[in-house]
Amino acid sequence: MSGASAVSAGERALLERVPTRLLIAGEWRDGSAGAEFAVTDPATGETLALVADATPEDGEAALAAADAAQEAWAATAPRARAEILRRAFDLVTERADDFALLMTLEMGKPLAESRAEVAYGAEFLRWFSEEAPRISGRYATAPDGKNRLLVAKRPVGPCLFITPWNFPLAMATRKIAPALAAGCTSVLKPAALTPLTALLLGEVLVEAGVPAGVVNLLPTSRAGAVTGPLLKDHRLRKLSFTGSTEVGRRLIADAADQVLRVSMELGGNAPFLVFEDADVDAAVEGALLAKLRNGGEACVAANRFLVHKSVAAEFSEKLVARMRGYVLARGTEPDATLGPLVDAATRDKVAALVAEAQEDGATLVLGGEAPDGPGYFYPATVLKDVPREARILREEIFGPVAPIVTFDTEDEAVRLANASEFGLVCFAYTRDLNRALRLAERLDTGMFGLNTGIVSNPAAPFGGVKQSGLGREGGFEGIEEYLETRYIGISDPFARTDRTVSKELD
């Protein structure tokens, strides 16, 4: 492992430019209690910044600001909303280096991956800037010909966004951009581990022209205390959450009191299927992307490698050879290809899953031991001969660990892939077109990566089935999550009343 280093002068200069207070009603302000919490570098444990710690009172103020701004923002011309989003895209792109370095500092991923997230996250701003003017309805004649049917779309209203730490820019823009495009105001509660990226985004949105109160930011170390009262407030009309299924279930229950619209992007347990006719070299390349992107800390990360027995040895050997070359280091180091995990709890869970799998009979062929020293590092790890009942195959690993299981038949592969409460994404490598089409219909998944290790795209609907969530983000479908459908019945404009008939007779 390349040695972790302290924050450099250039990194410190960036940190000093980033807002660290709450954004409420267009103003940067301290929390009402004056408290702060620390944001740390997961590679060193060093404090990066102290951030204002929002209270329930601050949450109420933020929702009040969003509610006060809702009517005017909804009435803003779609093209005007679009131009603001486009300016935000341009500004994020111009400041790509700042965003990338900031994400690497507070989350840990290598700079190359942070730059990729900046491009991905910014694209939501551009995509939904183009969708804002395309919100449409319909005008039709009723089947009996007596009336006219007018269907229109209107903004849902003030939204609460709760975003995770693993993609601190993209998860914020994936929610804020469609909401702004649709005419909704919002309150964003970023993850306490990585609030700095969201705060920098808030600064960019203000610069781009987002009116006061339309986007409000509430960093806090007490998420439940701040967001809980908002879910019971009649002014809130929408909740969008990305995070664990466990927390998502509780939020759905809490949202029921006000019958809130909810979007939930929850846990995953993605199977990665390699069939006997697959291009094994291509499958290995896809596996590296699906497993090690973001250090495995992604809900779409490949969690279970299901490989046909005839190619299992070749696939395993080539995967191990490639993963052995990953360099574990602080994300700012030039040679870093695998950064630290986000905190000690995450690292310890990964280590426990690997140890338990070995106790159950799995064979460790690479990695498997956290290095000494500062930071929360865990190496690229491969396990084979993993028992099918092992916990590591049932739970999200959220780390750079690839457990390999073999299968004999397509039916067996599908059964193993579907044997999960989750259904976010599935990856499969095969050169048989008919098999690919069968898999697309048989797999219980919201997304399917065919001969590719990446499915995320701002132009595509992102989301899962079963306990992986509700709703879709991105694509044409994404803006619909922030729109209500209104039907207006109109009397027949050609109807002839008795009075009209009598006048014609005269």
Helices and strands as residue ranges (DSSP letters): H 9-17, E 22-24, E 27-29, E 36-40, E 47-52, H 56-75, H 78-94, H 96-107, H 111-131, G 132-134, E 138-141, E 147-155, E 159-162, H 170-182, E 186-189, H 196-208, E 215-217, H 223-231, E 238-242, H 245-255, G 256-258, E 261-265, E 270-274, H 280-292, G 293-296, E 302-308, H 309-324, H 344-359, E 363-366, E 381-384, G 391-393, E 401-407, H 410-418, E 422-423, E 425-429, H 433-442, E 447-450, E 465-466, E 469-470, H 475-478, G 479-482, E 483-491, H 498-505
